[in-house]
Amino acid sequence: MINKQDLRDTRVIVDLDNIAWNMKLIDEMTGPDVAVMAVVKANGYGHGSIAIAPTLIENGACYLAVATLSEALQLRAAYPDYPLFILGHTPDRLLHYVVEQNITQTIFTLQQAEMLNALAADLHRKARVHIKVDTGFHRLGQSPSADFAEEICRMFDLENLEIEGIFSHLALAGSKEDEAQYRSFCDFIAILEKQGCTFTYKHIADSIATVDYPQYRMNMVRPGAILYGMRGFETENVPIRQAMTFKTAISQLHAVPKGEGVSYDYLWKASRDSLIATLPFGYADGYPRNMRDKGYVLIGGVKAPLVGVLCMDQCMADVTDVPGVCCGMEAVIYGDGTDGSMTVAEAAALAETNKNDIIARITARPPREYIRK
């Protein structure tokens, strides 16, 4: 049987020990009264949701959350009994899947609730949902109005619908705006509870809010990026560990005389006689194309700048100053920075995006290699 990891030099290495460390850190930080819903959408932020799920489950995750039905069904096939949650919208025509596969669904209309109730009745079971409230993000959910409260109360009358939770999402525009959203959410819940509508789980905190706003943890949090060692919060003394390393190896070396160009349009020309390495990764692997003349890889402990236009499947690096450079030599694309490699945070700054974009955009083409000590 062919091992996919052996088919390319370009690969993503995922340290499961670091994911376990981060998960345990969050679980201990939030305490026994706060449930942790681990967010593994976008293929576990590029780390491989199915492969990392056991590590998260073993270290305190009570739920695995995804963005789409397709992601949930992939996980359900691998983990038939574990609680799964869809954070996003599932079209009405597909809602039968969430009932059939025992997946918890986000809803925000009475129509969705009634449809799920009918589907569940046909299967002689209950459909489990969390209600999304729009407290100001204006992405998904309804505003906390009297009309929405009335709709929710009517949802509670549906016999085959289990309303397990209610949640919202902070815009993280600033502490004042965040507090206004949180207060709006709490006030709305209080109105509902006075009318007999109670919820097992109430949640509004993502990774950043979980750390920076402990008062907003309620009784459930939804960490995502922090699980993978991505630091977006301001609190300093949280020792998370980056889980991903992205590596490749030199496939060919070219002696390029001074004045000659490299790659499309010759947008880079050698300012000296140079040694150029071809590396077998490109933007089809998820590397930002706008890193031309900004990015670098670490080869032999030396930062080798990427030169010329990045190609779909390959790119070139100036290795003139790398001692003993040779074909097959390892090149670190992203590392943890301790050896001088480019961190995900540095890549995000150079590509003018955020860290989540950098890791989530890494495609399925580079094989994932999982390590643990």
Backbone hydrogen bonds, N-H to C=O, Kabsch-Sander energy under -0.5 kcal/mol:
donor,donor_aa,acceptor,acceptor_aa,energy
4,K,2,I,-0.6
6,D,3,N,-2.0
7,L,4,K,-1.6
11,R,9,D,-0.5
11,R,247,K,-2.4
12,V,367,P,-2.6
13,I,11,R,-0.5
13,I,245,T,-3.5
14,V,12,V,-0.5
14,V,369,E,-3.0
15,D,13,I,-0.5
15,D,243,A,-2.9
16,L,14,V,-1.0
16,L,371,I,-2.4
17,D,371,I,-0.6
19,I,15,D,-1.5
20,A,16,L,-2.6
21,W,17,D,-2.4
22,N,18,N,-2.5
23,M,19,I,-2.6
24,K,20,A,-2.6
25,L,21,W,-2.2
26,I,22,N,-2.1
27,D,23,M,-2.5
28,E,24,K,-2.7
29,M,25,L,-2.2
30,T,26,I,-2.5
31,G,27,D,-1.5
34,V,31,G,-1.4
35,A,33,D,-0.5
35,A,219,N,-2.4
37,M,35,A,-0.6
37,M,221,V,-2.9
38,A,36,V,-0.8
38,A,63,Y,-2.2
39,V,223,P,-2.7
40,V,38,A,-0.6
40,V,65,A,-3.1
44,G,40,V,-2.2
45,Y,41,K,-2.5
46,G,42,A,-1.9
47,H,44,G,-2.0
48,G,43,N,-3.1
52,I,48,G,-2.0
53,A,49,S,-1.4
56,L,52,I,-1.8
57,I,53,A,-2.8
58,E,54,P,-2.7
59,N,55,T,-0.9
60,G,57,I,-1.3
61,A,56,L,-2.3
62,C,36,V,-2.4
63,Y,36,V,-1.0
64,L,83,P,-1.9
65,A,38,A,-3.0
66,V,85,F,-2.9
72,A,68,T,-1.9
73,L,69,L,-2.7
74,Q,70,S,-1.7
75,L,71,E,-1.9
76,R,72,A,-2.8
77,A,73,L,-1.9
78,A,74,Q,-1.1
79,Y,75,L,-3.0
82,Y,79,Y,-0.6
85,F,64,L,-2.4
86,I,104,T,-2.5
87,L,66,V,-3.4
87,L,85,F,-0.7
88,G,67,A,-0.6
94,L,91,P,-2.1
95,L,92,D,-1.4
97,Y,94,L,-1.6
98,V,94,L,-0.6
98,V,95,L,-0.5
99,V,95,L,-1.3
100,E,96,H,-2.7
101,Q,97,Y,-2.5
102,N,99,V,-1.0
103,I,98,V,-2.8
104,T,84,L,-2.7
105,Q,128,R,-2.1
106,T,86,I,-1.0
106,T,88,G,-0.5
107,I,130,H,-2.2
113,A,109,T,-1.7
114,E,110,L,-2.8
115,M,111,Q,-2.2
116,L,112,Q,-2.6
117,N,113,A,-2.4
118,A,114,E,-2.1
119,L,115,M,-2.4
120,A,116,L,-2.6
121,A,117,N,-2.2
122,D,118,A,-1.9
123,L,119,L,-1.1
124,H,121,A,-1.0
125,R,120,A,-2.3
127,A,160,N,-2.7
129,V,162,E,-2.6
130,H,105,Q,-1.9
131,I,165,G,-2.4
132,K,107,I,-2.5
133,V,131,I,-0.5
133,V,167,F,-2.9
134,D,142,Q,-2.8
135,T,133,V,-1.0
142,Q,132,K,-1.2
145,S,143,S,-2.6
149,A,145,S,-2.1
150,E,146,A,-2.1
151,E,147,D,-2.1
152,I,148,F,-2.5
153,C,149,A,-2.3
154,R,150,E,-1.8
155,M,151,E,-1.8
156,F,152,I,-1.6
157,D,154,R,-1.0
158,L,155,M,-1.8
159,E,157,D,-0.6
161,L,158,L,-1.4
162,E,127,A,-3.4
162,E,160,N,-0.5
163,I,161,L,-0.7
164,E,129,V,-1.9
164,E,162,E,-1.3
165,G,129,V,-1.4
166,I,201,Y,-1.8
167,F,131,I,-2.8
168,S,203,H,-1.8
170,L,204,I,-0.8
178,D,174,G,-2.9
179,E,175,S,-2.2
180,A,176,K,-1.9
181,Q,177,E,-2.1
182,Y,178,D,-2.5
183,R,179,E,-2.9
184,S,180,A,-2.2
185,F,181,Q,-2.3
186,C,182,Y,-2.6
187,D,183,R,-2.8
188,F,184,S,-1.9
189,I,185,F,-2.2
190,A,186,C,-2.4
191,I,187,D,-1.8
192,L,188,F,-2.1
193,E,189,I,-2.9
194,K,190,A,-1.8
195,Q,191,I,-0.7
195,Q,192,L,-0.8
196,G,193,E,-1.7
197,C,192,L,-2.4
198,T,196,G,-0.8
200,T,164,E,-1.4
201,Y,164,E,-2.1
203,H,166,I,-1.8
204,I,220,M,-0.5
205,A,220,M,-0.5
210,T,206,D,-2.5
211,V,207,S,-1.4
212,D,208,I,-3.0
213,Y,209,A,-2.1
216,Y,213,Y,-2.4
217,R,214,P,-1.3
219,N,202,K,-1.4
220,M,202,K,-0.6
220,M,217,R,-1.6
221,V,35,A,-2.2
222,R,205,A,-3.0
227,L,224,G,-1.5
228,Y,224,G,-0.5
228,Y,225,A,-1.4
229,G,226,I,-1.3
230,M,225,A,-2.1
231,R,229,G,-0.6
232,G,230,M,-0.7
238,V,236,E,-1.8
240,I,238,V,-2.2
243,A,228,Y,-1.9
245,T,13,I,-2.2
246,F,334,Y,-2.3
247,K,11,R,-2.7
247,K,245,T,-0.5
248,T,331,A,-2.5
250,I,329,M,-2.3
251,S,278,T,-2.8
252,Q,278,T,-1.0
254,H,276,I,-2.8
256,V,254,H,-0.7
256,V,274,S,-3.0
259,G,270,A,-2.9
260,E,257,P,-2.0
262,V,268,W,-2.1
266,Y,263,S,-1.8
267,L,264,Y,-1.3
268,W,262,V,-0.7
270,A,260,E,-2.8
274,S,256,V,-3.1
276,I,254,H,-3.1
276,I,274,S,-0.5
277,A,317,A,-3.1
278,T,252,Q,-2.9
279,L,315,C,-3.2
281,F,279,L,-1.9
283,Y,311,C,-1.8
284,A,312,M,-2.6
285,D,282,G,-1.7
286,G,283,Y,-1.1
287,Y,282,G,-1.3
291,M,288,P,-1.4
292,R,289,R,-1.0
293,D,306,L,-0.6
294,K,291,M,-2.7
295,G,291,M,-3.1
297,V,304,A,-2.3
298,L,332,V,-2.1
299,I,297,V,-0.6
299,I,302,V,-2.7
302,V,299,I,-1.8
304,A,297,V,-3.4
304,A,302,V,-0.7
306,L,295,G,-2.6
307,V,316,M,-2.5
311,C,314,Q,-2.0
315,C,279,L,-2.0
316,M,307,V,-0.6
317,A,277,A,-2.4
318,D,305,P,-2.8
319,V,275,L,-2.4
319,V,317,A,-0.8
322,V,319,V,-1.9
325,V,322,V,-1.3
328,G,250,I,-2.5
329,M,326,C,-1.6
331,A,248,T,-2.6
332,V,298,L,-2.4
333,I,246,F,-2.8
333,I,331,A,-0.6
334,Y,246,F,-1.5
335,G,342,M,-2.7
340,G,337,G,-1.3
347,A,343,T,-2.4
348,A,344,V,-2.4
349,A,345,A,-1.9
350,L,346,E,-2.4
351,A,347,A,-2.5
352,E,348,A,-0.6
352,E,349,A,-0.6
353,T,348,A,-2.6
358,I,354,N,-1.6
359,I,355,K,-2.0
360,A,356,N,-2.6
361,R,357,D,-1.8
362,I,359,I,-0.8
363,T,285,D,-1.0
369,E,12,V,-3.1
371,I,14,V,-2.5
